[in-house]
Amino acid sequence: MKEQYSDFLKLLFSLTKEKKNFKLSGNDIESYIQSLSKDDFIEIVKEIGTIPEVIEASSTEEKLYSKASDIVLARCFSEIGLKAKALSERGNSADIVAESHHGYTLVADAKTFRLSRTAKNQKDFKISTLSRWRGMEHDFAVLVAPYFQYPNTSSQIYASSLSDKVCLLSWEHILFLLNQQVVEDVSLSLEQIWNAPTRIERDSKIAYADRMNCLFPYINKMVCDRIPISLKDFEEQLNICKLYIFERSNDEIAVLNAEIQKIEEYTKEQAIKELIKSRKLNEKISAILSYKSSL
């Protein structure tokens, strides 16, 4: 695991230990992300799409990691020439809003997954929700998730992308734009990338094809044509990104093996306590008692 990314994870754990409220912790994360040099920031972008196994599911650290991914994506948009911000209040609104000096605006959602997460479905990507957040106020909606975590054959999410007009991109596409030092200016607008669903539907082939087919052959070409840089260059970066994933896979397996070894050394009493804790039985009892007392 790269040093810059390791430092980033240490920050998340330290914020949890300090027991700051979520908003203040988010401010600290934003200050940290904004203070990084572009090269160091890119090291975070390479890794951010994968939630490390050392972070427990549904933990405070996981919530902070999700918030951090929004902040990272907002800075990515800023690096390519948009005025972008990760909104501090999460709720029934977009996590990220960006505005171009070409006059358009977009909303975006950053997605991260564990390497151990399988059987992802349409609910995991929340495409219709992102479309609703765009509303009438914004021009485009963009979802950014790890490239190799999208279904690689057919899925309902691709049909939803077309019908709800939500652009599906990946952290690898964003990394490609950063590495190629792409920045919107008077002569370059990235609007055609964010408008990919509408442009894809104009292709006569789509009218006669299964709308659930993977859209990335179209999207990859659109990104490269807009810059313009050859598709081969992007494919070469994807191969490099696979190497990052192989390295992370080894790191994550090592963490899980260490956890297995630790559990194997438990006494009977420790094992019972851990099982009760993992099933959150005491928390469930407290919740029932609280409800009972409110009657």
C-alpha positions in Angstrom: 0.0 0.0 0.0 1.5 3.4 -1.1 2.8 5.7 1.7 0.5 8.6 0.8 -2.6 6.4 0.9 -1.4 4.9 4.2 -1.1 8.4 5.7 -4.6 9.1 4.5 -6.0 6.0 6.3 -4.1 7.0 9.5 -5.9 10.3 9.4 -9.3 8.6 9.3 -8.5 6.4 12.3 -7.0 9.3 14.2 -10.2 11.4 13.7 -12.3 8.5 15.0 -10.1 8.3 18.1 -10.5 12.0 18.7 -14.3 11.5 18.7 -14.9 14.7 16.7 -18.4 15.1 15.2 -18.8 14.1 11.6 -18.9 17.6 10.1 -15.6 18.6 11.8 -14.0 15.4 10.8 -15.1 16.1 7.2 -13.5 19.5 7.4 -10.2 18.0 8.5 -10.3 15.5 5.7 -11.0 18.3 3.2 -8.1 20.4 4.5 -5.8 17.4 4.2 -6.9 16.5 0.6 -6.7 20.1 -0.5 -3.2 20.5 1.0 -1.7 17.7 -1.1 0.5 18.3 -4.1 -1.1 17.1 -7.4 1.3 14.1 -7.5 0.5 13.1 -4.0 -3.2 13.6 -4.6 -3.0 11.3 -7.7 -1.6 8.6 -5.4 -4.9 8.8 -3.4 -7.0 8.8 -6.6 -5.3 5.5 -7.6 -6.4 3.8 -4.4 -9.6 5.5 -3.3 -12.1 3.3 -5.2 -11.2 0.3 -2.9 -12.3 0.3 0.7 -9.6 -1.4 2.8 -10.6 -4.5 4.8 -8.9 -2.9 7.9 -12.0 -0.6 8.0 -14.9 -2.4 9.5 -18.2 -2.4 7.7 -20.7 0.3 9.0 -18.0 1.8 11.2 -17.3 5.5 11.7 -14.2 5.0 9.6 -16.2 3.6 6.7 -18.6 6.6 6.9 -15.5 9.0 6.9 -14.0 7.0 4.0 -17.2 7.6 2.0 -17.1 11.3 2.8 -13.5 11.4 1.8 -14.2 9.8 -1.6 -16.7 12.7 -2.3 -14.0 15.2 -1.3 -11.4 13.5 -3.6 -13.8 13.4 -6.5 -14.7 17.1 -6.0 -11.0 18.0 -6.2 -10.6 15.8 -9.3 -13.3 17.9 -11.0 -11.4 21.0 -9.8 -8.2 19.7 -11.3 -9.8 19.3 -14.7 -11.1 22.9 -14.7 -14.5 22.8 -13.1 -15.6 24.7 -9.9 -16.6 21.8 -7.7 -17.5 21.2 -4.1 -18.4 18.2 -1.9 -21.5 19.3 0.0 -21.1 19.1 3.8 -24.7 18.1 4.5 -25.6 14.6 3.2 -29.2 13.8 2.7 -31.7 14.0 -0.1 -29.3 15.9 -2.3 -26.2 15.3 -4.4 -22.9 14.8 -2.7 -21.0 16.8 -5.3 -21.9 19.7 -7.4 -19.6 21.1 -10.2 -19.9 24.1 -12.5 -18.2 24.7 -15.8 -17.2 28.2 -17.1 -18.8 26.8 -20.3 -22.2 27.3 -18.6 -23.2 23.8 -17.6 -23.5 22.2 -14.2 -23.5 18.6 -13.0 -24.1 16.6 -9.9 -21.9 13.6 -9.1 -21.7 10.6 -6.8 -18.5 8.8 -5.8 -18.7 5.0 -5.2 -16.2 2.8 -3.4 -16.3 -1.0 -2.9 -14.4 -3.6 -1.0 -12.5 -6.2 -3.1 -14.4 -8.8 -1.1 -17.8 -7.3 -2.1 -19.6 -9.5 -4.6 -23.0 -9.6 -6.3 -23.3 -5.9 -6.8 -26.7 -4.9 -8.2 -28.6 -1.8 -9.3 -29.3 -0.7 -5.8 -25.5 -0.5 -5.1 -25.1 2.2 -7.8 -28.3 4.2 -7.1 -28.6 5.5 -10.6 -32.2 6.6 -10.3 -31.4 8.5 -7.1 -28.6 10.4 -8.8 -30.9 11.3 -11.7 -33.4 12.6 -9.2 -30.8 14.8 -7.5 -29.9 16.3 -10.9 -33.5 17.5 -11.2 -34.2 20.5 -13.4 -31.5 22.6 -11.8 -28.4 20.8 -13.2 -27.6 19.6 -16.7 -25.8 16.3 -16.1 -25.4 13.5 -13.5 -22.2 11.5 -13.2 -21.5 8.3 -11.3 -17.9 7.5 -10.6 -17.1 3.9 -9.4 -14.1 1.5 -9.8 -13.9 0.4 -13.4 -13.5 -3.3 -12.7 -16.4 -3.3 -10.2 -18.9 -2.4 -12.9 -20.6 -5.5 -14.5 -18.4 -6.5 -17.4 -21.2 -8.1 -19.6 -24.8 -7.1 -19.2 -26.7 -5.4 -16.3 -29.8 -3.4 -15.6 -27.5 -0.5 -14.6 -26.6 0.1 -18.2 -30.2 0.3 -19.3 -30.9 2.7 -16.3 -27.9 4.8 -17.3 -29.5 5.4 -20.7 -33.1 5.9 -19.5 -32.2 8.1 -16.5 -29.4 10.0 -18.5 -26.7 9.3 -15.9 -23.1 9.1 -17.2 -21.2 6.1 -15.9 -17.5 6.8 -15.4 -14.8 5.2 -13.4 -12.0 6.4 -11.1 -9.7 5.0 -13.9 -11.3 7.5 -16.4 -10.8 10.3 -13.9 -7.2 9.2 -13.3 -6.6 9.2 -17.0 -7.8 12.8 -17.4 -5.5 13.8 -14.5 -2.5 12.0 -15.9 -3.0 13.5 -19.3 -3.3 16.9 -17.6 -6.6 17.6 -19.3 -8.2 20.9 -18.2 -11.2 22.7 -19.5 -10.5 26.0 -21.2 -11.9 28.3 -23.8 -11.2 25.7 -26.5 -12.0 22.5 -24.6 -15.3 21.6 -23.0 -15.8 18.1 -21.4 -19.6 18.4 -21.8 -19.7 15.7 -24.4 -18.3 13.2 -21.8 -20.9 13.9 -19.2 -23.6 13.8 -21.9 -22.5 10.2 -22.9 -25.9 8.5 -22.3 -27.7 10.9 -24.8 -24.9 10.5 -27.3 -24.9 6.7 -27.0 -28.7 6.6 -27.6 -28.2 8.5 -30.9 -26.1 5.6 -32.2 -28.4 3.6 -34.4 -26.8 0.3 -33.2 -28.3 0.9 -29.7 -31.8 0.9 -31.1 -31.3 -2.8 -32.2 -29.1 -3.9 -29.3 -29.8 -5.1 -25.8 -29.8 -1.9 -23.7 -28.4 -3.9 -20.8 -25.1 -4.5 -22.6 -22.0 -3.0 -21.1 -21.6 0.6 -22.2 -17.9 1.0 -21.6 -16.8 0.3 -25.2 -18.7 3.4 -26.1 -17.8 5.5 -23.1 -14.0 4.7 -23.3 -14.0 5.9 -26.9 -16.0 9.0 -26.1 -13.5 10.0 -23.4 -10.5 9.5 -25.6 -12.1 11.2 -28.6 -13.0 14.3 -26.6 -9.4 14.9 -25.2 -8.3 13.7 -27.9 -5.9 10.8 -27.0 -5.9 7.3 -28.5 -7.9 4.5 -27.0 -4.8 2.5 -26.9 -3.3 4.9 -24.3 -6.4 4.5 -22.1 -6.2 0.7 -22.4 -2.5 0.8 -21.4 -3.5 2.7 -18.3 -6.2 0.1 -17.5 -3.5 -2.5 -17.5 -1.4 -0.5 -15.1 -4.5 -0.1 -12.9 -4.9 -3.9 -12.8 -1.4 -4.0 -11.3 -2.5 -1.6 -8.6 -5.4 -3.9 -7.9 -3.2 -7.0 -7.7 -1.0 -5.2 -5.2 -4.0 -4.1 -3.1 -5.4 -7.7 -3.3 -2.2 -9.0 -1.7 -2.4 -6.3 1.0 -6.1 -7.0 1.8 -5.5 -10.8 1.9 -2.7 -10.3 4.3 -5.0 -8.2 6.6 -7.6 -10.9 6.5 -5.1 -13.7 7.1 -3.8 -11.8 10.1 -7.3 -11.5 11.4 -7.9 -15.3 11.0 -4.7 -16.0 12.9 -5.7 -13.7 15.7 -9.1 -15.4 16.0 -7.6 -18.8 16.0 -5.7 -17.8 19.2 -8.8 -16.7 21.1 -9.8 -18.4 24.3 -13.3 -19.7 24.6 -14.4 -16.6 26.6 -12.9 -14.2 24.0 -14.6 -16.1 21.2 -18.0 -15.8 22.9 -17.5 -12.1 23.5 -16.5 -11.5 19.9 -19.5 -13.4 18.6 -21.9 -11.4 20.8 -20.2 -8.2 19.7 -20.3 -9.1 16.0 -24.0 -9.9 16.1 -24.7 -6.6 18.0 -26.9 -8.4 20.4 -26.5 -5.9 23.2 -27.2 -3.0 20.9 -30.4 -4.8 19.7 -31.5 -5.3 23.4 -30.8 -1.6 24.1 -32.9 -0.5 21.0 -35.8 -2.7 22.1 -35.7 -1.3 25.7 -35.5 2.2 24.4 -38.6 1.6 22.2 -40.4 -0.1 25.1 -39.7 2.9 27.4 -41.1 5.3 24.8 -44.5 3.7 24.8 
